[in-house]
């Protein structure tokens, strides 16, 4: 997960180094649908700021 996030960070995704470092703990115990909802919420926030 962290490796993928680092690659996406180099491509311009605004992940902080702290988010990458704590990614494993952040997703522990989460379901796939929770991850999808969080992703879509983040995407909506990014699109609103454009």
C-alpha positions as CSV (number, residue, x, y, z in Angstrom):
1,X,0.0,0.0,0.0
2,X,2.7,2.5,1.0
3,X,4.7,1.7,-2.2
4,X,1.7,2.4,-4.4
5,X,1.0,5.6,-2.5
6,X,4.6,6.8,-3.1
7,X,4.3,6.1,-6.8
8,X,1.0,8.0,-6.9
9,X,2.6,10.9,-4.9
10,X,5.3,11.2,-7.6
11,X,2.5,11.4,-10.2
12,X,0.9,14.3,-8.3
13,X,-1.5,12.8,-5.9
14,X,-1.4,15.0,-2.8
15,X,-0.4,12.3,-0.2
16,X,1.7,13.5,2.6
17,X,4.7,11.5,3.9
18,X,2.8,11.0,7.2
19,X,-0.2,9.6,5.4
20,X,2.0,7.2,3.5
21,X,3.8,6.2,6.8
22,X,0.6,5.5,8.6
23,X,-1.4,3.9,5.7
24,X,-1.3,0.4,7.0
25,X,-2.7,1.4,10.4
26,X,-5.3,3.7,8.9
27,X,-6.9,0.9,6.8
28,X,-6.6,-1.9,9.3
29,X,-10.2,-3.1,10.1
30,X,-11.8,-1.2,7.3
31,X,-14.0,-2.8,4.8
32,X,-13.7,-2.3,1.0
33,X,-16.9,-0.3,0.9
34,X,-15.6,2.1,3.6
35,X,-12.5,2.6,1.5
36,X,-14.5,3.3,-1.6
37,X,-16.7,5.8,0.2
38,X,-13.6,7.6,1.6
39,X,-12.0,7.6,-1.8
40,X,-15.1,9.1,-3.4
41,X,-15.4,11.8,-0.7
42,X,-11.8,12.7,-1.2
43,X,-12.2,12.8,-4.9
44,X,-15.2,15.1,-4.5
45,X,-13.2,17.5,-2.3
46,X,-10.3,17.6,-4.8
47,X,-12.7,18.3,-7.7
48,X,-14.5,21.0,-5.8
49,X,-11.1,22.8,-5.2
50,X,-10.3,22.9,-8.9
